[in-house]
Amino acid sequence: MGKTETKARAGEGVSPVAEVKSAVTGFMSDFSIFKDDIHARLQKQEEQLTMLDRKSQTYTRPALAAEAEFEAPHQKAFNAYLRSGDDDGLRGLEIEGKSMSSAVNSDGGYLVDTQTADQVKSVLNTTASIRAVANVVNVEAASYDVLIDSGEAGAGWADETSATGETGTPSIERITIPLHELSALPKASQRLLDDSAFDIESWLAGRIADKFARAEAAAFVSGDGVDKPTGFLTYNSVDAGTETWGELGHVRSGADGDFAAANPADALVDLVYALGAQYRANANFVMNSKTAGAVRKLKDADGRFLWSDGLAAGEPARLLGYPVLIAEDMPDIDVWSPAIAFGDFGAGYTIAERPDLRVLRDPFSAKPHVLFYATKRIGGDVSDFAAIKLLKFAAA
């Protein structure tokens, strides 16, 4: 600033200090207005977000309520049907379209509520049955088809100049597993059903699961395929290495109705390596408790037991490093008895079932008791014969 301008401002009576203070005051006033404006905008934006969040909650709550309303009517109506035979509630659900699991005609029974069906399914999955290691699929049709490549696709080496020859085609085997009706017929007195403290759903689920588990476990092992699943032991077996499609391979124990007197564990080792390497990774031993009692006494050449119990609760015992499934429907050790099976049952045996479970109430056939006719559809069969080997107790 020049001297002349300074004198002029001094003549006007405005000092530089006062001018600076005035400028700062104006700036602070403008900044305060700006800050208030920003604060107001942020507050407005926050209120808008809160309103959107409330709207989203408002929209989601009816869906949850609708889901609860969807399950409750059927369960309540099904309970009334079990206790008194009143099926008006179930028929009403079918008419109103509120429940996809509502009534079928009274001759075929009514689909059970989801909770009861889940209890039955849980028990079936935890029982000592081939189901625990087999391939289980849900189907809606009357049968289930399995396609198995029983041969090897041709392959060859090629270079950049030579013509490539035609390779062989794989052999495809088709297995059809029909579904059969499995039924149980538990009964209870009407007086017990009239007792409101009696948990009818849990009682019914327990009785149905017990009957179903025992029936299907036996069929998966030795069922003849007539109105029931086909058990894997019903197929013919031949010496391992000579079997063809439709036959199971077996290894001999070395003595009729017993293990060999010398080196008895060798038969188990032979059984393991009779199974193809592609199946051994997921393989299990299957035997009943009596056979297990004999096997767990076996030792190797160094005096160590071949059998080892599970290290944690719920883990299966192991034999030669492979899990052991105790299935009581397997035969006892006897002459030519296939008392021990070894294989990848996830590949070798398939169980096909419909997920629905029906119950028909019958108050007339067993008065004064009420019968509950429970049915489901299930089938089972060997799906890959190469995946299962047997140990037969016979001389070499």
C-alpha positions, 0 to 999 in steps of 0.5 A: 500500500502506497503512502498516498493511499494510507494518508487518504484512508487516515484522512477518512478516519478508518484505520487498517486494524478496524478494517481487518476486524470488520472483514473477519466479523463478516467472514465469521457471520457468513461461515456461521450461516454456511454451517447452519445450512449444512447442518440443516441439510444433513439433518433432513437427509438423516430424517429421510433415511430413517423414514426409508428404514421404517418403510422397509421394516413395515414392508417386511413385517407382514411377510414374516407374519404371513409365514407364521400364519402359513404354518400355524393353520395346517399344524392346528388343523392337523392336530385336531384331525389326529385327536378327534378326526375333524378334517374340516380344517384341513379341507378348508386349507385346501379350498382357501389355498393357504397351505401347499401341504393340505389335504388329499382325499381321506382314502389316501390320508393327509400330509403331516405337518412340517415339524412332524415330518422333520422329526421322522426324517431326523430319526431315520437319518441317525439310525444304524442303517445303510441310509447313513452311508448310501446316496439318498435322493428325493423324487416326485415320480414313481421311479428313479433312473440311475445311469452308470458308466460301466466301461471306459471311454477310449483314449489315445495319444496324438501328434500334430501330423498323424490322423487321430483314430476313432476311440471306443465309446463307454458302456452305459448301464441304466438302473430303474429304482421303483418306489414302494409304499412303506407303512406303519400302523401305530395306535392310541386310545381315544382317552389318551388323545383327549388329554390336552397334555398329551403331545400327539405330534411327537408321539406319532413321529416317534412311533412312525420313525421307529417302524419305518427305520426297522422296515427300511433298514432290513430291506436295504440289506436283504429286501427281495424287491417285491413291494419293497427295496432291493437289498444289496445282499440279494444279488449273486456274488462271485470271486472278486475279479471275475464278476460282471455287471449285476454281480458283486465280488467277494473275498473268502475268509479262509475257513468255513464259517470263521476266519482262518486260523493262521493270519486271520486278518489277511482276509480283511486286507484282501477285502479292502484291496479288492475294491477299486482305488476310486472307491476306497477313499469313501468306503465303509465296513458294514457288519452287525454287532455280533460280527463286530465283536469277533472282528475287534479281537483281531490283531496284526503281526505285531500284536496291535488291534486292527479295530480302533474306537472313535476318538470323539463322541459320535465318530464311528469306530474304524477298522484298518483305518476305514469307518465301520457302520453297525447294521444289525440286519447284516447276517451273522458269521456262518458258512458262506455267509456274507457277514461283512461288506466293504464299499463306497455305498454313496456310489454303490447303493441309491435310496429314492424317496418321496419327501411327503408323509401321509397319515390316515386316522382309523377309529373303527378297525381296532376299537376302543383304540384309534389306528394311524395309518402312516405311509411314505414311498421309498425305493432302493437298489444297487447303483454301482456293483463295482463299488461294493465287495463282500467277505464270505466266510468260506475256505479258500 
